[in-house]
Amino acid sequence: MERLSERLTAIEAVLKKLEPVEGLLERVALLENTIYTTKKVFTFQEACMYIGVTVRKRPIKNGQVSLYLDFYPPIRHPKTGKPTRREYLGIYIYANPSEKFEVEFNKTMLRNAELIKCKRTEAIINEEFGFLDHNRGKESFLEYFRSKMADNDNFRNWNTAYKHFEKYCGGSCTFNDLSVDFCQGYLTYMLSLTTQNKSKMMASTANNNLNKLKCVLRQAYEERRIKENIAPRLKHAKEANTKREFLTLDEVKMLANTPCEKPVIRSAALFSCLTGLRISDIIRLQWENIIKGADGGWCMHIVTKKTRTEAVLPLSEEALALCGERTEGQVFKGLTQTILPLYLKDWIKSAGITKHITFHGFRHTYATLQLAAGTDLYTISKMLTHSNVGTTQVYADVVNDLKRKASEQITLK
């Protein structure tokens, strides 16, 4: 077996190569490379050579000295994620101890600071070198999940995913509990649930909830809360080809000629048919977002809520007219998600339309009518702010079905 002194010599050789390297990650990468190329296994003590944690003193007023930890290279602050060199301990000692009790007090406080230093060094090495940190693993993943969704714009959907996960794990889940099998079981659990209309949860809904969990797992891995990147290994449920309901041009005209008990819903729905905008973005649309374009026509300068995509989309005169008189603030004043179920269904029914149309169906209507009119797929994908043309392809398939049906309308039989 290789003796410790020889192994330390090998470490020192690596350290000489690290002189110009500032970042900890670069140093760790080089260390890992050395491990793999020389097939050496480093001890905890050897790993300590890469981490410098020193107790330092800073004179303050009233004849006291503040103790703090100095990290080299800088570490990431656990809360802000930003690099930091110092951690003030809130421990103060006498600058010039003269009495015996002052000397003893200083010894005790310095010993406490050294203990904290050892704990910090161990925690850093556990994190950077992949050793298991049992204390961190016992922290609540549920609390972490909840903290990550607190600042999310789409809080309602995130909260639904969180509530399902909370029930799945029985109200308790630590980072140590996370595994591929455990997290995959979350999807199986959701697919077994019975919804309010006594049917099973749709695969698309379960997949959307699973995506929320995967997002949090990715963040936990990036923040080194978990050692394994579980998210990419989680599989989605196979989704059935759901029929995308849309309106024909004649049906859109029927809606336009039908009054709605809540006029703002009629205006917003027709606006979506003419622009393809999602309900979330129509609700958020402000008058300051409607601007004159370089070509002299009107445009919407928006950042979509769902994908955070920035886009400048042209507005037709008809679409602009549906916005009403220009004022300030929200364009479709009083429009919220909560009022849609109260008026939308009855309005569509009163127009003589029997299809099951949700507000999102107006977006489908826009895409389908544009394709049927001959607009190319790429342009439509940009108007819908799709990041991938493949997402828009589903509408082309719908139009192809319509063409097939049309070709069979004329027969010699």
For each residue, the residues with C-beta under 8 A, 3 or more apart:
1:
2: 6 7 40
3: 6 7
4: 7 8 43
5: 8 9
6: 2 3 9 10
7: 2 3 4 10 11 40 42 43 46
8: 4 5 11 12 46 49
9: 5 6 12 13
10: 6 7 13 14 34 38 40
11: 7 8 14 15 42 46 49
12: 8 9 15 16
13: 9 10 16 17
14: 10 11 17 18 30 31 34
15: 11 12 18 49
16: 12 13 19
17: 13 14 30
18: 14 15 21 27 30
19: 16
20:
21: 18 26 27 30
22: 26 73
23: 26 27 73
24: 27 28 73 74 75 128
25: 28 29
26: 21 22 23 29 30
27: 18 21 23 24 30 31 50 73
28: 24 25 31 32 50 128 129
29: 25 26 32 33
30: 14 17 18 21 26 27 33 34
31: 14 27 28 34 35 42 47 50 129
32: 28 29 35 36
33: 29 30 36 37
34: 10 14 30 31 37 38 40
35: 31 32 38 39 40 41 42
36: 32 33 39
37: 33 34
38: 10 34 35
39: 35 36
40: 2 7 10 34 35
41: 35
42: 7 11 31 35 46 47 129
43: 4 7 46 47
44: 47 48 125 131
45: 48 49
46: 7 8 11 42 43 49
47: 31 42 43 44 50 51 125 129
48: 44 45 51 121 125
49: 8 11 15 45 46
50: 27 28 31 47 128
51: 47 48 121 124 125 128
52: 70 71 72 73
53: 69 70 71 117 120 121 124
54: 69 70 72 117
55: 67 68 69 70 110 113 114 117
56: 67 68 69 70
57: 65 66 67 93
58: 65 66 67 68
59: 64 65 66 95
60: 64 65 66 92
61: 64
62:
63: 94 95 96
64: 59 60 61 92 93 94 95
65: 57 58 59 60 92 93 94 95
66: 57 58 59 60 88 89 91 92
67: 55 56 57 58 88 89 91 92 93 109 110 113
68: 55 56 58 86 87 88 89
69: 53 54 55 56 86 87 89 113 116 117 120
70: 52 53 54 55 56 85 86
71: 52 53 74 75 84 85 86 87 120 124
72: 52 54 85
73: 22 23 24 27 52
74: 24 71 83 84 85
75: 24 71 83 84 124
76: 81 82 83 84
77: 80 81 82 83 84
78:
79:
80: 77
81: 76 77 223
82: 76 77
83: 74 75 76 77
84: 71 74 75 76 77 87
85: 70 71 72 74
86: 68 69 70 71
87: 68 69 71 84 120
88: 66 67 68
89: 66 67 68 69 113 116
90:
91: 66 67 109 112 113
92: 60 64 65 66 67 109
93: 57 64 65 67 97 105 106 109 110
94: 63 64 65 97 102 105 106
95: 59 63 64 65
96: 63
97: 93 94 102 103 105 106
98: 102
99: 102 103
100: 103 104
101: 104 105
102: 94 97 98 99 105 106
103: 97 99 100 106 107
104: 100 101 107 108
105: 93 94 97 101 102 108 109
106: 93 94 97 102 103 109 110
107: 103 104 110 111
108: 104 105 111 112
109: 67 91 92 93 105 106 112 113
110: 55 67 93 106 107 113 114
111: 107 108 114 115
112: 91 108 109 115 116
113: 55 67 69 89 91 109 110 116 117
114: 55 110 111 117 118
115: 111 112 118 119
116: 69 89 112 113 119 120
117: 53 54 55 69 113 114 120 121
118: 114 115 121 122
119: 115 116 122 123
120: 53 69 71 87 116 117 123 124
121: 48 51 53 117 118 124 125
122: 118 119 125 126
123: 119 120 126 127 133 136
124: 51 53 71 75 120 121 127 128
125: 44 47 48 51 121 122 128 129 131
126: 122 123 129 131 132 133 136
127: 123 124 133 224
128: 24 28 50 51 124 125
129: 28 31 42 47 125 126
130: 227
131: 44 125 126
132: 126 137 227
133: 123 126 127 136 137
134: 137 138 176
135: 138 139
136: 123 126 133 139 175 225
137: 132 133 134 174 175 176
138: 134 135 174 175 176
139: 135 136 143 144 174 175 225
140: 143 144 172 173 174
141: 144 145 173 174 175 177 178 220
142: 145 146 165 166 169 171 172 173
143: 139 140 146 147
144: 139 140 141 147 148 175 216 220 225
145: 141 142 148 149 162 165 213 216
146: 142 143 149 150 162
147: 143 144 150
148: 144 145 151 152 215 216 219
149: 145 146 152 155 158 159 162 212 216
150: 146 147 155
151: 148
152: 148 149 155 158
153: 305
154: 157 158 280 305 306
155: 149 150 152 158 159
156: 159 160
157: 154 160 161 208 212
158: 149 152 154 155 161 162 212
159: 149 155 156 162 163
160: 156 157 163 164 209
161: 157 158 164 165 208 209 210 212 213
162: 145 146 149 158 159 165 166 212
163: 159 160 166 167
164: 160 161 167 168 186 189 190 193 209
165: 142 145 161 162 168 169 173 186 209 213
166: 142 162 163 169 171
167: 163 164 170 171
168: 164 165 185 186 189 190
169: 142 165 166 172 173 177
170: 167
171: 142 166 167
172: 140 142 169
173: 140 141 142 165 169 177 178
174: 137 138 139 140 141 177
175: 136 137 138 139 141 144 178 220 225 226
176: 134 137 138
177: 141 169 173 174 182
178: 141 173 175 182 183 217 220 226 230
179: 182 183 230
180: 183 184 230 233 234
181: 184 185
182: 177 178 179 185 186
183: 178 179 180 186 213 217 230 234
184: 180 181 187 188 234 235
185: 168 181 182 188 189
186: 164 165 168 182 183 189 190 209 210 213
187: 184 190 191 206 207 210 234 235 236 237
188: 184 185 191 192
189: 164 168 185 186 192 193
190: 164 168 186 187 193 201 205 206 209 210
191: 187 188 200 201 203 206 237
192: 188 189 200
193: 164 189 190 200 201
194: 198 199 200 201
195: 198 199 200 201
196:
197:
198: 194 195
199: 194 195
200: 191 192 193 194 195
201: 190 191 193 194 195 205 206
202: 205 206 239
203: 191 206 207 236 237 238 239 240
204: 207 208 239 242
205: 190 201 202 208 209
206: 187 190 191 201 202 203 209 210 237
207: 187 203 204 210 211 236 237 239
208: 157 161 204 205 211 212
209: 160 161 164 165 186 190 205 206 212 213
210: 161 186 187 190 206 207 213 214 234 236
211: 207 208 214 215
212: 149 157 158 161 162 208 209 215 216
213: 145 161 165 183 186 209 210 216 217 234
214: 210 211 217 218 231 234
215: 148 211 212 218 219 231
216: 144 145 148 149 212 213 219 220
217: 178 183 213 214 220 221 226 229 230 231 234
218: 214 215 221 222 229 231
219: 148 215 216 222 223
220: 141 144 175 178 216 217 223 225 226
221: 217 218 224 225 226 228 229 230 231
222: 218 219
223: 81 219 220
224: 127 221 227
225: 136 139 144 175 220 221
226: 175 178 217 220 221 229 230
227: 130 132 224
228: 221
229: 217 218 221 226 232 233
230: 178 179 180 183 217 221 226 233 234
231: 214 215 217 218 221 234
232: 229
233: 180 229 230
234: 180 183 184 187 210 213 214 217 230 231
235: 184 187
236: 187 203 207 210 239
237: 187 191 203 206 207
238: 203
239: 202 203 204 207 236 242
240: 203
241:
242: 204 239
243:
244: 361 364 368 394 395 398
245: 355 356 357 358 361 364
246: 357 361 364 365 367 368 369 398
247: 251 252 255 273 353 355 357 361 362 365
248: 251 252
249: 252 253 369
250: 253 254
251: 247 248 254 255 351 353 355
252: 247 248 249 255 256 270 273 365 369
253: 249 250 256 257
254: 250 251 257 258 351 352 353
255: 247 251 252 258 266 269 270 273 347 348 351 353
256: 252 253 270
257: 253 254 351
258: 254 255 266 347 350 351
259: 263 266
260: 263 265 266 343 347
261: 343 346 347
262: 265 266 339 342 343 347
263: 259 260 266 267
264: 267 268 332 333 334 335
265: 260 262 268 269 335 339 340 343 344 347
266: 255 258 259 260 262 263 269 270 347
267: 263 264 270 271 322 323 324 332
268: 264 265 271 272 279 282 322 332 335
269: 255 265 266 272 273 344 347 359 362
270: 252 255 256 266 267 273 274 322 362
271: 267 268 274 275 277 282 319 322 323 332
272: 268 269 275 276 277 278 279 282 359 362 363 365 366
273: 247 252 255 269 270 362 365 366 369
274: 270 271 316 318 319 322 366
275: 271 272 300 313 315 319 366 383
276: 272 363 366 367 370 380 383 384
277: 271 272 281 282 285 300 302 313 363
278: 272 281 282 304 305 306 360 363
279: 268 272 282 283 337 340 359 360
280: 154 283 284 304 305 306 337
281: 277 278 284 285 302 304 305 306
282: 268 271 272 277 278 279 285 331 332 335
283: 279 280 330 332 335 336 337
284: 280 281 302 305
285: 277 281 282 289 290 300 302 330 331 332
286: 289 329 330 331
287: 290 326 327 328 329 330 331
288: 291 328
289: 285 286 300 301 302 331
290: 285 287 298 299 300 301 315 320 323 326 331
291: 288 298 299 300 301
292: 296 297 298 299
293: 296 297 298 299 312 314
294:
295:
296: 292 293
297: 292 293 314 315
298: 290 291 292 293 314 315 317 320
299: 290 291 292 293 312 313 314 315
300: 275 277 285 289 290 291 311 312 313 315
301: 289 290 291 310 311 312
302: 277 281 284 285 289 310 311 313
303: 308 309 310 311
304: 278 280 281 307 308 309 311 385
305: 153 154 278 280 281 284 308
306: 154 278 280 281
307: 304 385 387
308: 303 304 305
309: 303 304 385 387
310: 301 302 303
311: 300 301 302 303 304 382 385
312: 293 299 300 301
313: 275 277 299 300 302 383 385
314: 293 297 298 299
315: 275 290 297 298 299 300 319 320
316: 274 319 320
317: 298 320 321
318: 274 321 322
319: 271 274 275 315 316 322 323
320: 290 298 315 316 317 323
321: 317 318
322: 267 268 270 271 274 318 319
323: 267 271 290 319 320 326 331 332
324: 267 331
325:
326: 287 290 323
327: 287
328: 287 288
329: 286 287 333
330: 283 285 286 287 333 335
331: 282 285 286 287 289 290 323 324
332: 264 267 268 271 282 283 285 323 335
333: 264 329 330
334: 264 339
335: 264 265 268 282 283 330 332 339
336: 283 339 340
337: 279 280 283 340
338: 341 342
339: 262 265 334 335 336 342 343
340: 265 279 336 337 343 344 359
341: 338 344 345
342: 262 338 339
343: 260 261 262 265 339 340 346 347
344: 265 269 340 341 347 348 358 359
345: 341 348 349
346: 261 343 349 350
347: 255 258 260 261 262 265 266 269 343 344 350 351
348: 255 344 345 351 353 355 357
349: 345 346 352 353 354
350: 258 346 347
351: 251 254 255 257 258 347 348
352: 254 349
353: 247 251 254 255 348 349 357
354: 349
355: 245 247 251 348 361
356: 245
357: 245 246 247 348 353 361 362
358: 245 344 361
359: 269 272 279 340 344 362
360: 278 279 363 364
361: 244 245 246 247 355 357 358 364 365
362: 247 269 270 272 273 357 359 365 366
363: 272 276 277 278 360 366 367 384
364: 244 245 246 360 361 367 368 395
365: 246 247 252 272 273 361 362 368 369
366: 272 273 274 275 276 362 363 369 370 383 384
367: 246 276 363 364 370 371 380 384 392 395
368: 244 246 364 365 371 372 395 398 399
369: 246 249 252 273 365 366 372 373
370: 276 366 367 373 375 380 383
371: 367 368 374 375 377 380 395 396 398 399
372: 368 369 399 402
373: 369 370
374: 371
375: 370 371 379 380
376: 379 380
377: 371 380 381 389 392 393 396
378: 381 382 389
379: 375 376 382 383
380: 276 367 370 371 375 376 377 383 384 392 395
381: 377 378 384 386 388 389 391 392
382: 311 378 379 385 386
383: 275 276 313 366 370 379 380
384: 276 363 366 367 380 381 391 392
385: 304 307 309 311 313 382
386: 381 382 389 391 392
387: 307 309 391
388: 381 391 392
389: 377 378 381 386 392 393
390: 393
391: 381 384 386 387 388 394
392: 367 377 380 381 384 386 388 389 395 396
393: 377 389 390 396 397
394: 244 391 397 398
395: 244 364 367 368 371 380 392 398 399
396: 371 377 392 393 399 400
397: 393 394 400 401
398: 244 246 368 371 394 395 401 402
399: 368 371 372 395 396 402 403
400: 396 397 403 404
401: 397 398 404 405
402: 372 398 399 405 406
403: 399 400 406 407
404: 400 401 407 408
405: 401 402 408 409
406: 402 403 409
407: 403 404 410
408: 404 405 411
409: 405 406
410: 407
411: 408
412:
413:
